[in-house]
Structures are given as structure tokens and as C-alpha cells.
């Protein structure tokens, strides 16, 4: 467990408007998921979940959970 955030942990607004860290992008690219064609977090989460139906990836599963939580807490009216 990391005690401090590293440079790759900070969210960066990507060209498609999504906020993703460099670490998130690396995980997506390693799994050949084109996040740049997604226009919302919901769309990206759907693509990740669809990918996970066919392949196992702990990192990608954790990313999906993280993005889902971020989406809920930042974009859901409570």
C-alpha cells in the first residue's frame, strides 16, 4: 500500500474530457481499450465490463470499480 500519491496517480483531463490518471491510461492501453473514443465514464465502464466478460484482469477490475465510484460520487444527484 502506498502512503503518498505519486505523479501517475493524479487525474488529468484527457482530450475527450475524461479525467484519468496516467496509471489508469496505462492499464487501459495494456488491455487494448481505446478510452479516447469514449465520451463519458459510463461508456468507458461499459466497455471495461464487456472486456472483463471475456478476459480476467485484476487491475482492470479494480479500475472499473474506481471509475464507477468516481462517477457515482461526482455525477449522481443525491
C-alpha distances in whole Angstrom, upper triangle without the diagonal:
4,6,9,11,12,16,15,13,16,19,22,26,27,30,31,29,26,23,20,18,18,15,17,20,19,18,21,23,22,23,27,26,28,27,29,32,30,32,29,26,28,29,26,25,28,28,24,25,29,27,25,28,29,26,22,19,16,15,18,18,14,16,19,18,16,19,21,20,20,24,24,23,25,28,29,32,31
4,6,7,9,12,12,11,14,17,20,23,25,29,29,28,25,21,19,16,16,14,16,19,18,18,21,23,22,24,27,26,28,26,28,31,30,31,29,25,28,29,26,25,28,28,25,26,30,28,26,30,30,27,24,21,18,16,19,19,16,16,20,19,16,19,22,20,20,23,24,23,24,27,29,32,31
4,7,9,13,14,12,14,18,21,24,26,30,31,29,26,22,20,17,18,16,19,22,21,21,24,26,25,27,30,29,31,28,30,33,32,32,30,27,30,31,28,27,31,31,28,29,33,31,29,33,34,31,28,24,21,19,22,22,19,19,22,21,18,21,23,21,21,24,25,23,24,28,29,32,31
4,6,10,11,10,11,15,18,21,23,27,28,26,24,20,18,15,16,15,17,20,20,20,23,25,24,26,29,28,29,27,28,32,30,30,29,26,29,30,27,26,30,30,27,29,32,31,29,33,34,31,28,25,22,19,22,23,19,19,22,21,18,20,23,21,20,23,24,22,23,26,28,31,30
4,7,8,6,8,11,14,18,20,23,24,23,20,16,14,11,12,12,14,16,17,17,20,21,22,24,26,25,26,23,25,28,26,27,25,22,25,27,24,24,27,27,24,27,30,28,27,31,32,29,27,23,21,18,20,21,17,16,20,19,16,17,20,19,17,20,22,20,20,24,26,29,29
4,5,5,7,11,13,17,18,22,24,22,20,16,14,10,10,10,13,15,14,16,19,19,20,22,24,23,24,22,23,27,26,27,25,23,26,27,24,24,28,27,24,27,30,28,27,31,31,29,26,23,21,17,19,21,18,17,20,20,17,18,22,20,19,22,24,23,22,25,28,31,31
4,5,6,9,11,14,16,19,21,20,18,14,12,9,8,9,12,13,13,15,18,18,19,22,23,22,22,20,21,25,24,25,24,22,25,26,23,24,27,26,24,27,29,27,27,31,32,29,27,23,22,18,20,22,19,17,21,21,18,18,22,21,19,22,24,23,22,25,28,31,31
4,6,8,10,13,14,17,19,18,16,13,10,6,5,5,8,10,10,12,14,14,15,18,19,19,19,17,18,22,21,22,21,19,22,23,20,20,24,23,20,23,26,24,24,27,28,25,24,20,19,15,16,19,16,14,17,18,15,16,19,19,17,20,23,22,21,23,26,29,30
4,7,9,13,14,18,19,17,15,11,9,5,7,6,8,11,11,12,14,16,17,19,20,19,20,17,19,22,21,21,20,17,21,22,19,19,22,22,19,22,25,23,23,27,28,25,23,19,18,14,15,17,14,12,15,16,12,13,17,16,14,17,19,18,18,21,23,26,27
4,6,10,12,16,17,15,13,9,8,5,8,9,10,12,13,15,16,17,19,21,22,20,20,17,18,21,20,20,19,17,20,21,19,19,23,23,21,23,26,25,25,28,30,27,26,22,21,17,18,19,17,14,17,17,13,14,17,16,13,16,19,17,16,19,22,25,26
4,7,9,13,14,11,9,5,5,4,8,9,9,10,13,14,15,16,18,20,20,18,18,14,15,18,17,16,15,13,17,18,16,17,20,20,19,21,24,23,23,27,28,26,25,22,21,17,17,19,16,13,15,16,12,12,15,14,11,13,16,15,14,16,19,22,23
4,6,10,11,9,8,5,5,6,8,11,10,10,13,15,15,16,19,20,20,18,16,13,13,16,15,15,15,14,18,18,16,18,21,20,19,22,25,24,25,28,29,27,27,23,23,19,19,21,19,15,17,19,15,14,17,17,14,15,19,18,15,17,21,23,25
4,7,8,6,6,4,7,9,10,13,12,12,15,17,16,17,20,21,20,18,16,12,11,14,13,12,12,12,16,16,15,17,20,19,19,22,24,24,25,28,29,28,28,25,25,21,20,22,20,17,18,19,16,14,17,18,14,14,18,18,15,16,19,22,24
4,5,5,5,6,7,9,10,13,12,10,13,15,13,14,17,18,17,15,12,9,8,11,11,11,11,12,16,15,13,16,18,17,18,21,22,22,23,26,27,26,26,24,24,20,19,21,20,17,18,20,17,15,18,19,16,16,20,20,17,18,21,24,27
4,6,7,9,11,13,13,16,15,12,16,18,15,15,19,20,18,16,13,10,7,10,10,10,12,14,17,16,14,18,20,18,19,23,23,23,25,28,28,28,28,26,27,23,21,24,23,20,20,23,20,18,20,22,19,18,22,22,19,19,23,26,28
4,6,9,11,14,15,17,15,13,16,17,15,15,19,19,17,14,11,8,6,7,7,6,8,11,13,12,11,15,16,16,17,20,21,21,23,25,26,26,27,25,25,23,20,22,22,18,18,21,19,16,18,20,17,16,19,20,18,17,20,23,26
4,7,9,13,14,17,15,14,17,18,16,17,21,21,20,16,14,11,9,11,9,7,8,10,13,13,12,15,17,17,18,21,22,22,24,26,28,27,28,25,26,23,20,22,21,18,18,20,17,14,16,18,15,13,17,17,14,14,18,20,23
4,6,10,12,14,11,11,15,15,13,15,18,18,17,14,12,9,9,10,8,7,7,7,11,11,9,12,14,14,15,17,19,19,21,23,25,24,24,22,22,19,17,18,18,14,14,16,14,11,13,14,11,11,14,15,12,12,16,19,22
4,7,10,12,10,10,14,14,13,15,18,19,19,16,14,11,11,14,12,11,10,9,13,13,11,13,16,16,16,19,21,20,21,24,26,25,24,22,21,18,16,18,16,13,14,15,12,10,13,13,10,10,14,14,11,13,16,19,21
4,7,8,6,7,10,11,10,12,15,15,16,13,13,10,11,14,12,13,12,10,13,14,11,12,16,15,14,17,19,18,19,23,24,22,22,18,18,15,13,15,14,10,12,14,11,9,13,13,11,12,15,15,14,15,18,22,23
4,5,5,6,9,10,11,12,14,16,17,15,15,12,13,17,15,16,15,13,17,17,14,15,19,18,16,19,21,20,20,24,25,23,22,18,18,14,14,16,14,11,13,15,12,11,15,15,12,14,18,17,16,18,21,24,26
4,5,5,6,9,10,10,12,14,15,14,14,12,13,17,17,18,18,16,19,19,16,17,20,19,17,20,22,20,21,24,25,22,22,18,18,14,14,17,15,12,15,17,14,14,18,18,16,18,21,21,20,22,25,28,29
4,5,5,6,9,10,11,13,14,14,15,13,15,18,18,19,18,16,19,19,15,16,19,18,15,18,21,18,18,22,23,20,19,15,14,10,11,14,12,10,13,15,12,13,16,17,15,18,21,21,20,22,25,28,29
4,5,5,6,9,10,11,12,11,12,10,12,15,14,16,15,13,15,15,12,12,16,14,12,15,17,15,16,19,20,18,17,13,13,9,9,12,10,7,10,12,10,10,13,14,13,15,18,18,18,19,22,25,27
4,5,5,6,8,10,10,9,9,8,10,13,13,15,15,13,16,15,12,13,16,14,12,16,18,15,17,20,20,18,18,15,15,12,11,14,13,10,12,15,13,12,16,17,16,17,20,21,20,21,24,27,29
4,5,5,6,9,10,10,11,11,13,16,16,18,18,17,19,18,14,16,18,16,14,17,19,16,17,20,20,17,17,13,14,10,10,14,13,11,14,16,15,15,18,20,18,20,23,24,23,24,27,30,32
4,6,5,6,9,9,11,11,14,16,16,18,18,15,17,17,13,13,16,13,11,14,15,13,13,17,17,14,13,10,10,7,7,10,10,8,11,13,13,13,16,18,17,18,21,22,22,23,25,29,30
4,5,5,6,5,7,7,10,12,12,15,15,13,15,14,10,11,13,10,9,12,13,11,12,15,15,13,13,11,12,9,7,11,12,9,10,14,13,12,15,17,17,17,20,22,21,22,24,28,30
4,5,5,6,7,8,10,13,14,17,17,16,18,16,13,14,16,13,12,15,16,13,14,18,17,15,15,13,15,12,11,14,15,13,14,18,17,16,19,21,20,21,24,25,25,25,28,31,33
4,6,8,10,12,14,16,17,20,20,19,20,19,15,16,17,14,12,16,16,13,14,17,16,13,13,11,13,10,10,13,14,13,15,18,17,17,20,22,22,23,26,27,27,27,30,33,35
4,6,9,11,14,15,15,19,19,17,18,16,13,14,15,11,9,12,12,9,10,13,12,10,10,9,11,10,8,11,13,12,13,16,17,16,18,21,21,21,24,26,26,26,28,32,33
4,6,9,12,12,14,17,18,17,18,16,13,14,15,11,10,14,13,10,12,15,13,12,14,12,15,13,11,15,16,14,15,19,19,18,20,23,22,22,25,27,27,27,29,32,34
4,6,9,9,10,14,14,13,14,12,9,11,11,8,8,11,11,8,11,14,13,13,14,13,15,13,10,13,15,12,12,16,16,15,17,20,19,19,22,24,23,23,25,29,31
4,5,6,8,11,13,13,14,11,9,12,12,9,10,14,13,12,15,17,17,16,18,16,18,16,13,16,18,15,14,18,18,15,18,21,20,19,22,24,23,22,25,28,31
4,6,5,9,10,9,11,9,6,10,11,9,10,13,14,13,15,18,18,18,19,17,18,16,13,15,16,13,13,16,15,12,15,18,16,15,19,21,19,19,21,25,27
4,5,8,10,11,13,11,9,13,14,12,13,17,17,16,19,21,21,21,22,20,22,19,16,19,20,16,16,19,18,15,18,20,18,17,21,22,20,20,23,26,29
4,7,9,11,12,9,9,13,13,11,13,16,15,15,18,20,21,21,23,21,23,21,18,20,21,18,17,20,20,16,18,21,19,18,21,23,21,20,23,26,29
4,6,7,9,6,6,9,10,9,11,14,14,14,17,19,20,20,22,20,22,20,16,18,19,15,14,17,17,13,15,18,16,14,17,20,18,16,19,22,25
4,7,9,7,8,11,12,12,14,16,17,18,20,22,23,24,25,23,24,22,19,20,21,17,16,18,18,14,15,18,16,13,16,18,16,14,17,20,23
4,5,5,6,9,10,11,13,14,16,17,19,20,22,23,24,22,22,20,17,18,18,15,13,15,15,11,11,14,12,9,13,15,13,11,13,16,19
4,5,5,6,8,10,10,12,14,15,16,18,21,21,21,19,19,17,14,15,15,12,10,12,11,7,8,11,9,7,10,12,11,10,12,16,18
4,5,5,6,9,10,10,12,14,15,17,19,20,20,19,20,18,15,15,15,13,10,12,12,9,8,11,11,8,10,13,12,10,12,15,18
4,5,5,6,9,10,11,12,14,16,18,19,20,19,20,18,15,15,17,14,11,14,14,11,11,14,14,11,14,17,16,14,15,19,21
4,5,5,6,9,10,11,12,14,16,16,17,16,17,15,12,13,14,11,9,12,12,9,10,13,13,11,14,16,16,15,16,20,22
4,5,5,6,8,10,10,12,15,15,15,14,15,14,10,10,11,9,6,9,10,7,7,11,11,10,12,15,15,14,15,19,21
4,5,5,6,9,10,11,13,14,15,15,16,16,12,12,14,12,9,12,13,11,10,14,14,12,14,18,18,16,17,20,22
4,5,5,6,9,10,11,12,14,14,16,15,11,12,14,12,10,13,15,12,12,16,16,15,17,20,20,19,20,24,26
4,5,5,6,9,10,10,11,10,12,11,7,8,11,9,7,10,12,10,11,14,15,14,16,19,19,19,20,24,25
4,5,5,6,9,10,11,11,12,12,9,8,11,10,7,10,13,11,11,14,16,15,16,19,20,19,20,23,25
4,5,5,7,9,11,12,14,15,11,11,14,14,11,14,16,15,14,18,19,18,19,23,23,22,22,26,28
4,5,6,6,9,9,12,13,9,10,13,13,11,14,16,15,15,19,20,19,21,24,24,24,25,28,30
4,5,5,6,7,9,11,8,7,11,11,10,12,15,15,15,18,19,19,20,23,24,24,24,28,29
4,6,8,10,13,14,12,11,14,15,13,15,18,17,17,20,22,21,22,25,26,26,26,29,30
4,7,10,13,15,12,12,16,16,15,17,20,20,20,23,24,24,25,28,29,29,29,33,34
4,7,10,12,10,10,14,14,14,16,19,19,19,22,24,24,25,28,29,29,29,33,34
4,7,9,8,8,11,13,13,14,17,18,18,21,22,23,24,27,28,28,29,32,33
4,5,5,6,9,10,11,12,14,15,16,19,20,21,23,25,26,26,27,31,32
4,5,5,6,9,10,11,12,14,15,17,18,20,21,23,24,25,26,30,30
4,5,5,6,9,10,10,12,14,15,16,18,20,21,22,24,25,29,29
4,5,5,6,9,10,10,12,14,15,16,18,20,21,22,23,27,27
4,5,5,6,9,10,11,13,14,15,17,19,20,21,21,25,26
4,5,5,6,9,10,11,12,14,15,17,18,20,20,24,24
4,5,5,6,8,10,10,12,14,15,16,17,19,23,23
4,5,5,6,9,10,10,12,14,15,16,17,21,21
4,6,5,6,9,10,11,12,14,15,16,19,19
4,5,5,6,9,10,11,12,14,15,18,19
4,5,5,6,8,10,10,11,13,17,18
4,5,5,6,9,10,10,11,15,15
4,5,5,6,8,10,10,14,14
4,5,5,6,8,10,13,14
4,6,5,5,7,11,12
4,6,6,5,9,9
4,6,6,9,9
4,6,8,10
4,7,9
4,6
4
